[in-house]
Amino acid sequence: MNSENRKVLELNQISQAYDSQLVVRELSLVLEEGEIGCLLGASGCGKTTVLRTVAGFEGLLQGEIKIAGQVVSRSGDLLPPAKRKIGMVFQDYALFPHLSIFDNVAFGLRGVARAELLQRVNEALELVGLFAEHKKFPHEISGGQQQRVALARAIAPRPALLLMDEPFSNLDVSLRERLSMEVRDILKESGTTALFVTHNQQEAFAVADRVGVMDSGRILQWDTPHRIYHQPASPKVAGFVGEGELISGVVGENGVLETGLGRLRGDLVDCGPQCGTVQLLVRPEDIVHDDRSPVKAEVLRRNFRGASILYHLRLENGERVQALVPSHCVHQLGERIGILPDVRHLVCFPAFGG
């Protein structure tokens, strides 16, 4: 199978507007068969509008959308949602309270022969681990189980593409983390191609193969979670994903970087056409607490996180960094503590946003 045939979703330079206000701007992405993609961004960035255009709930101002090789949207031309070979998991699950779990999953299989319907529903319930609950009603199961029922209902018709709108937002934090990993396993086991939207980077990283960081209707970077975090394409992506600070540096001979943390060596990520003075991204995990170190920093703020404390520190030159330190190492505000840089990937950007 060639790569062209494996493209399940293609967004080609799509734009959409509300009352002449552009909310999606010339956005493109590709999802291949079996891939899970995520649009990650703050409220109002346009991610939900993208999902709605893929679902067919909204048209396009320009560009085109293809699902499984078929053009389903372009300006002035819109294939109805029911004909798009998609499944949808809504934020509130949208289960029918008067139907059993079995009948909720079977709802999207109207017109399918009885024997095949039974097989598909049972397979979907087995996949999400709820076969034993099939006679119960939605109010008789937990929120996490309801989410899995909604997933089973969307998967049962075997759609070309599954869409999920903030699928974990109604769950508490501990359940959200566990269920996000379970959902990834379910989608991978079924070979389902999926696109979901979220504002939560932990969910995006836990579930997706590819993440698109969005801002003002555009994708700033469409990449693997690892590269999004360790090789952000811009300071804006770096600032949105994870924690950290930008400090100044000067690239010298052999890629040595002179900074307020001292001389740093490592894998120097591209810093643009002019690699003189740069901005260096320093994550909290790049700073090791060591009171014996000659490099000192002043404690400005501390955030207790249970097993660890996030310290906000000021270097000798006035620049700031963060350090994630085991919580048994308690330091007071204003105290000067020893730190060692352990920056393996020197992620640099042109100075002043170049």
Secondary structure as UniProt FT lines:
FT   TURN            3..6
FT   STRAND          7..18
FT   TURN            19..20
FT   STRAND          21..32
FT   TURN            33..34
FT   STRAND          36..40
FT   TURN            43..44
FT   HELIX           47..55
FT   STRAND          62..67
FT   TURN            68..69
FT   STRAND          70..74
FT   TURN            75..76
FT   STRAND          77..78
FT   HELIX           81..83
FT   STRAND          86..89
FT   TURN            91..92
FT   TURN            97..98
FT   HELIX           101..106
FT   HELIX           107..109
FT   TURN            110..111
FT   HELIX           114..127
FT   TURN            128..129
FT   HELIX           131..133
FT   TURN            134..135
FT   HELIX           138..140
FT   HELIX           143..155
FT   TURN            156..157
FT   STRAND          161..165
FT   TURN            167..170
FT   HELIX           173..190
FT   STRAND          194..198
FT   HELIX           201..207
FT   STRAND          210..215
FT   TURN            216..217
FT   STRAND          218..223
FT   HELIX           225..230
FT   HELIX           235..240
FT   STRAND          245..251
FT   HELIX           253..255
FT   STRAND          257..259
FT   TURN            260..261
FT   STRAND          262..264
FT   STRAND          267..269
FT   STRAND          277..282
FT   HELIX           284..286
FT   STRAND          287..289
FT   TURN            291..292
FT   STRAND          296..304
FT   STRAND          308..314
FT   TURN            316..317
FT   STRAND          320..326
FT   TURN            327..328
FT   TURN            333..334
FT   STRAND          336..341
FT   STRAND          345..350
FT   HELIX           351..353
//
